[in-house]
Structure formats: C-alpha cells, structure tokens
Amino acid sequence: MERTVSQSSLIPHVFLVALAGFLLLTKPVFGSESCDTLESCQIPEARQFDFWVGEWSVNNRFLQADGSYKDTSRSRAIITPILGGCAIMEQWIGIDGNTVNGFSVRAFDPVAKEWKLVLNWPGGGPQSFGILTGKFRHGRGEFFSRGTNAQGKETITMYSFSDGLPNSVRWDSGHSTDGGQTYRTNWIMEFSRTRDASLVTEDEIFTSKKGKNRYRKASDRKLDVLLGDWEGRGEVVSEKGSGRTTGETRRTKIIFGSMVVSVLNTTGPDGIDYRRFIVFSNVPGKKRWEAWLLDGETHQFLNGVGTMSDEEIVFDWKDGKGTLVSRMTWSDLEDTSYSFIEERTKNAGKGWSLRRKSEWTRIDE
C-alpha cells in the first residue's frame, strides 16, 4: 500500500489561528538588532517560519514496506534567528545512535515572493548543498525541488509543515514521480518544543559548546585560519564614491565540524548597518569548497565555489540565474590578521571593479 498526499489538500483553519496566536504571544527575541527596522522583514510573509524558532525534540517515523509508519529514531533540532531575525538557521543533530545530521538556512525572497531553503545533510561526510523553494498557503508550508532518481526518472521532493501549535509541529518529507500529481511521504518528523524561542539567539551559535570535530582531514580544515571573532576597517566603493567602513565578523564550525558559518556586521559611511550570512562546506567528491551567502540587505542568496592555498582563499559567487556577479579574496592569512577584497563584475568575469577592501584583526584571543 502506498500513501499519497494530494498537493491540493488543506490544513484545517485551526492551524492558522493557532499559528497567528503563537506569533503574538511568543515573538522571539532577536538579539541587539530589531528586524522590524528592515522594511523587507516587516511583511507578514517574511515571518511565517517564526513559529519554528526554538529547540525541539524530534520523533522520526519512516514508511515501512506494508505502508505503515514506524518510530525509528530521535533527533534534536535547534532553530535560530539570524540577520536580526530576517532568516532562520536550522541545526539537526541525531541522538541515541541516530547518525543523521543536517543544516539549513531559510529566508523569504521579497522579489520572487517565495521562501528559499538552502540545506546540507552531511551524513557520513561533507556534502553539496541543495535548495528548495515554496510558500505557505492556508497555514501549510510546502517547498519543492526537482531532481533525478537512481533510475534516471525525474522526481520532485516536497517538504511540508503542518499541524502547528505553540509547542508542536509536523514536518513531512515526500517525493513524486508523476509530475507532482501525488506524493509518497517517506519520512514524518514530529516536533515537541524543549526550549522557548526567546532563549535561542544568534550569539549562541558562536558561544555554545561544540560536539567533537569529526572532520580532521587537511582538506576539511582550509578555513580554520579564519575561525573566531574579528574586527575590521576598510573602504566601500560605489557609483556615488567611496567611504570608510568598520565591522565585526564571527566564524565557527557546526554539525561536528562539517561546515563553517560566518556572520558579518558592518557600518558604512552613511551610518547604515549591513549584514551577511555565509555557510561553507568542503565537498570531497567534487574536490572543492562550496558556499551560500545570504545578503541581509536584499535577502538574496548567492552560490559560491572556492579555491584555496596557503596564501589566499578565493570564492566566486553566482546569483539565482547562475550569472557570475562577485569575487571575494581573503589574503595575507595570519593567526591574528588577514586582508579582504570584494570585487564585482557586470560582464560575467571579463572585467572586475573593486567593491570593498578591508584589514581584519582577531579579537577573541
């Protein structure tokens, strides 16, 4: 027997009412910067995942051969607001012998008017990133990606969030091989809250105790020189001219050392704060580092590929259309300092112009 879920099925209106009440009663504390000061975060769509912020115990149920679902393992999920609350970061950690671990960063794109979910499930080692897109409708969140299965047939993966209450929520993972007419749900995740949203902050990403680093190969440690807390001073260049900037950046490893996350906060010459979030992962199968950058001003994702040496680290970044738009170079790499340059291109790399340059000094010693 195969369980199918129609894409047009709706969640009862009680979920929407409960979610709205929960957001009013338990609006998370998002650190020192209020997201409400950023116009694109004021729209209701940008806050539709706020219900998920907090820490959760997860019961994992998997589809069996007879069509039933069996409780198979447990996980711990930490959902953290980042970039002043305008996006969320997920850390998924297997417990009690469960070895499934994962990460995602999720943000609402105000231009495309949809959510984008960038995820990485390292499993037995670092992996490539994937991306899903979708929306909330009638209180149900549905997010999709297209791919090909082992038999070469096109498949659609769907994540759905439903049954949302202040202290519980359900996440289903399913796939379709008939163009989205029906979905086979193979994994059901039942969340029970263990920590309130107001207690989970961005600062905790960098200050909490980390699990044992399982990735000790030299190729997995190329970014170690940039870990920690740094302060920088430099220059930003635009069509209107140039000006001085100051900033702080923090980097740490997550998910047992499989990835590096970075949060940058800078203040420009106009006094306006600028933020960006980056997650990096080494992908041995492709013999390269990959990364995703979320711009805190535009709320757009960029996809990066890096090359590294003892002298410098270089990442080229492409936009959602696959067009090369920028390059970042970290050089003069020392234990207590480094230099940074960001360049932009308008013709797919045939010419570059300076956007930012700065000098950084370690402050966490």
C-alpha positions in Angstrom: 0.0 0.0 0.0 1.4 3.4 -0.9 0.3 6.5 1.0 -0.3 9.5 -1.3 -0.8 13.1 -0.4 -2.7 15.4 -2.8 -0.9 18.7 -3.4 -4.3 20.4 -3.1 -5.1 19.1 0.4 -5.5 21.8 3.0 -4.8 22.0 6.7 -7.8 22.9 8.9 -8.2 26.6 9.7 -7.4 25.9 13.4 -3.7 25.6 12.4 -3.7 29.1 11.0 -5.5 30.5 14.1 -3.1 28.7 16.4 0.0 29.9 14.5 -1.2 33.5 14.5 -1.8 33.4 18.2 1.5 31.8 18.9 3.4 34.5 17.0 1.6 37.2 19.0 2.3 35.5 22.3 5.9 34.3 21.8 7.6 36.7 19.3 11.3 35.7 19.6 14.0 37.9 20.9 16.3 38.5 18.0 19.4 40.0 19.7 20.5 43.6 19.6 19.2 44.5 16.1 15.5 44.5 15.6 14.4 43.0 12.3 11.5 45.5 12.3 13.9 48.2 11.2 14.4 46.4 7.9 11.5 47.1 5.6 11.5 43.7 3.8 11.2 41.9 7.2 8.0 43.8 8.1 5.8 42.0 5.6 3.9 39.0 7.1 5.4 36.5 4.7 8.9 37.1 6.0 7.9 35.9 9.5 6.0 32.8 8.5 8.7 30.5 9.9 8.9 32.3 13.3 6.8 29.6 14.9 9.7 27.2 14.4 12.3 29.2 16.3 13.4 27.4 19.5 14.8 24.0 20.4 12.9 20.8 19.7 12.9 17.0 20.4 12.0 15.2 17.2 10.4 11.8 16.8 11.3 10.3 13.4 8.8 8.0 11.7 9.7 6.2 8.4 7.5 4.5 5.8 7.5 0.7 6.1 7.0 -1.9 3.3 3.4 -2.5 4.4 2.5 1.2 4.1 2.6 1.9 7.9 5.0 4.3 9.7 7.4 3.2 12.4 9.1 5.3 15.1 12.7 4.7 14.3 14.9 7.3 15.8 15.1 10.7 17.7 16.8 13.9 16.8 17.5 17.4 18.3 16.7 20.5 16.3 17.9 24.0 17.1 16.2 26.7 15.1 18.0 30.0 15.4 17.1 33.5 14.1 19.9 35.2 12.2 20.5 38.5 10.4 18.4 40.3 13.0 15.6 37.7 12.7 15.1 38.1 9.0 16.2 34.5 8.4 16.5 31.3 10.4 19.2 28.7 10.7 18.5 25.0 11.4 20.9 22.6 13.1 19.6 19.0 13.1 21.5 16.6 15.3 20.9 12.9 15.6 20.8 11.4 19.2 20.5 8.0 20.8 22.6 6.4 18.0 20.9 8.3 15.1 23.7 9.4 12.8 21.5 11.7 10.6 22.7 15.3 10.9 21.8 18.4 8.9 21.7 22.1 8.4 19.6 24.7 6.6 19.2 28.4 6.3 15.8 29.8 5.3 14.7 33.3 4.1 11.8 34.9 2.3 12.8 36.4 -1.0 10.7 39.6 -1.4 11.4 39.8 -5.1 10.4 36.2 -6.0 7.8 36.3 -3.2 8.7 32.8 -2.1 10.8 31.1 0.6 14.2 29.7 -0.3 15.6 26.8 1.8 19.3 26.1 1.4 20.2 22.8 3.1 23.1 20.4 3.6 22.8 16.9 5.2 26.4 15.7 5.7 25.6 12.2 6.8 29.0 10.3 6.7 30.9 13.4 5.5 30.6 16.9 4.0 28.2 17.1 1.1 26.9 19.5 -1.6 24.1 22.0 -0.8 20.6 21.6 -2.1 17.8 24.2 -2.4 14.0 24.1 -2.2 11.6 26.9 -2.8 7.9 27.4 -1.9 5.3 29.2 0.1 2.8 29.0 3.0 -0.8 28.6 1.9 -3.8 28.2 4.2 -1.4 27.7 7.1 0.6 24.9 5.4 4.1 25.4 4.2 5.1 23.5 1.0 8.6 23.6 -0.5 9.9 21.8 -3.6 13.0 20.8 -5.5 13.4 18.8 -8.7 15.9 16.0 -9.4 16.5 12.6 -10.9 16.4 9.3 -9.1 18.7 6.3 -9.5 16.7 5.0 -12.4 17.1 8.3 -14.2 13.4 9.4 -13.7 12.6 12.9 -12.8 11.4 13.3 -9.2 10.0 16.2 -7.2 10.9 16.4 -3.5 8.4 18.1 -1.2 8.8 19.3 2.4 5.6 20.3 4.1 5.0 21.9 7.5 1.6 21.4 9.2 -0.3 20.8 12.5 1.4 23.8 14.0 0.8 24.5 17.7 2.8 26.6 20.2 4.7 23.5 21.4 4.5 21.1 18.5 4.7 20.9 14.7 4.9 18.3 12.0 7.3 18.1 9.0 6.7 15.6 6.2 9.3 14.7 3.6 7.9 13.1 0.4 8.6 12.7 -3.3 6.6 12.4 -6.5 7.4 10.6 -9.7 4.3 11.6 -11.6 5.0 15.3 -12.1 3.5 16.4 -8.7 0.1 14.8 -9.0 0.7 12.6 -5.9 3.4 12.5 -3.3 4.7 9.5 -1.3 5.5 10.5 2.2 8.5 8.5 3.4 9.5 10.5 6.5 7.4 12.1 9.2 9.1 14.3 11.8 7.1 15.1 14.9 8.5 18.1 16.9 8.0 18.7 20.6 9.3 22.0 22.0 12.1 21.8 24.6 13.2 25.4 24.7 11.3 28.7 24.1 12.1 30.8 21.1 13.2 33.7 23.2 16.1 31.6 24.6 17.6 30.7 21.3 19.8 33.5 19.9 22.3 34.1 17.1 25.1 34.6 19.7 24.6 31.1 20.9 25.8 29.7 17.5 29.3 31.1 18.3 29.4 30.7 22.1 27.8 27.3 22.8 29.9 24.2 23.3 30.5 22.2 20.1 30.4 18.5 19.6 33.5 16.5 18.8 35.0 17.6 15.5 34.7 14.5 13.2 36.3 16.1 10.2 40.1 16.3 10.7 41.5 15.9 7.2 43.6 18.8 6.0 41.1 19.4 3.2 38.4 19.9 5.8 40.4 22.5 7.7 41.3 25.0 5.0 39.1 27.7 6.6 40.3 27.1 10.1 42.6 30.1 9.9 39.5 32.4 9.6 37.6 30.9 12.6 36.9 33.1 15.6 35.9 36.7 16.2 37.4 39.6 14.1 37.1 43.3 13.7 37.9 45.2 10.6 38.3 48.6 9.0 38.2 49.4 5.3 36.6 51.1 2.4 33.5 50.6 0.4 33.3 51.8 -3.2 30.1 52.6 -5.1 28.9 54.7 -8.1 28.5 57.6 -5.7 32.1 57.4 -4.5 33.9 55.7 -1.6 33.8 55.9 2.2 35.2 54.3 5.3 33.6 51.2 7.0 34.0 49.3 10.2 32.8 45.9 11.1 32.9 42.7 13.0 32.7 39.1 11.8 32.3 35.8 13.6 33.0 32.3 12.2 32.6 28.9 13.8 32.2 25.3 12.8 28.8 23.5 13.2 27.5 19.9 12.9 30.6 18.3 14.3 32.9 20.4 12.1 31.3 19.6 8.7 30.5 23.2 7.9 31.7 26.7 8.8 29.2 29.6 9.3 30.0 33.3 9.3 28.1 36.4 10.2 29.3 39.8 9.1 28.1 43.1 10.6 29.5 46.3 9.1 28.6 50.0 9.4 29.0 52.0 6.2 30.0 55.7 5.7 26.3 56.6 5.7 25.9 55.0 9.2 23.7 52.2 7.9 24.4 48.7 9.2 25.0 45.9 6.6 24.8 42.2 7.4 25.5 39.0 5.6 25.5 35.3 6.5 27.7 32.7 4.8 27.9 28.9 5.2 30.9 27.0 3.8 31.3 23.2 3.2 34.1 21.1 1.7 32.8 18.7 -0.9 35.4 15.9 -1.3 33.6 14.3 -4.2 33.9 17.5 -6.2 37.3 18.3 -4.8 36.2 21.9 -3.9 34.6 24.1 -1.3 31.1 25.3 -1.8 29.2 28.1 0.0 25.9 30.0 0.1 25.7 33.7 1.0 22.6 35.4 2.2 22.6 39.2 1.9 21.0 40.8 4.8 20.0 43.9 2.8 18.5 42.4 -0.3 17.6 38.9 1.1 19.0 37.3 -2.0 21.1 34.1 -2.0 24.4 33.8 -3.9 26.1 30.4 -4.5 29.9 30.3 -4.2 32.7 28.0 -5.3 36.1 28.4 -3.7 39.8 27.7 -4.3 42.3 27.7 -1.5 46.0 27.8 -1.0 48.3 28.7 1.9 48.5 32.3 0.6 44.8 33.1 -0.1 41.2 31.9 -0.2 39.1 32.9 -3.2 35.4 32.4 -3.8 33.4 33.3 -6.9 29.7 34.0 -6.5 26.8 33.5 -8.8 23.2 34.8 -8.5 20.0 32.8 -8.7 20.2 32.8 -12.5 23.7 31.3 -12.5 25.4 34.6 -13.5 28.8 35.3 -12.0 28.5 38.5 -10.1 31.3 38.9 -7.5 34.6 37.5 -6.1 35.9 37.6 -2.6 39.5 37.1 -1.7 41.0 36.6 1.8 44.8 37.0 1.7 47.8 37.6 3.9 46.5 34.9 6.2 48.0 35.1 9.6 46.9 33.8 13.0 45.9 37.3 14.1 45.2 39.2 10.9 44.1 39.0 7.2 43.2 41.2 4.3 39.9 41.1 2.4 38.8 42.3 -1.1 35.4 42.0 -2.7 35.1 42.7 -6.4 32.0 43.0 -8.7 31.6 42.1 -12.3 28.8 43.1 -14.7 30.0 41.0 -17.7 30.4 37.5 -16.2 34.0 37.9 -15.1 35.5 39.6 -18.1 36.1 42.7 -16.0 36.2 43.4 -12.3 35.7 46.5 -10.2 36.6 47.0 -6.5 33.6 47.0 -4.1 35.1 46.6 -0.7 38.6 46.2 0.8 39.5 45.9 4.5 42.0 44.8 7.1 40.9 42.4 9.9 42.4 41.7 13.3 41.5 38.9 15.7 39.7 40.0 18.9 38.9 36.6 20.5 42.3 35.8 21.9 
